[in-house]
Amino acid sequence: MIRPVELHDFLLSFFASASIIVSGACYALLFAWARLAGRRAVLAWAYAAYALLAASVWLLAETAHFEGYWRVLTGAMLAGYFVAPRAVFRLCSATHAAEHDEQTRSAISRPSQENPP
């Protein structure tokens, strides 16, 4: 049987849950920004957001009394949060690579209109 969250832990579990949402979004956004801009400093901030996410998940698991297979599910969720932005970025890059190549080819093949002869 599932033990409910104790009343004195309710507010803590509420803020841990909100922190999971916010830090997960920050991790995904910062990771994408770091990859698009090629900035390693932003990637460090993305990993810091992931560390906050992991701490929030651990806090929620403790206050909500997750035990047994719920701990395994929590670990799987953390692994998914880590891998998902990477997979989405690779998918988007591969999907739009053909568009980028096509735009580059068309810009090279047509003459410049700025200085007509």
Secondary structure, DSSP 8 states (H G I E B T S, - for coil): ------HHHHHHHHHHHHHHHHHHHHHHHHHHHHHHHT-HHHHHHHHHHHHHHHHHHHHHHHHTT--THHHHHHHHHHHHHHHHHHHHHHHHHHHHHHHHHHHHHHHHHS--SSS--
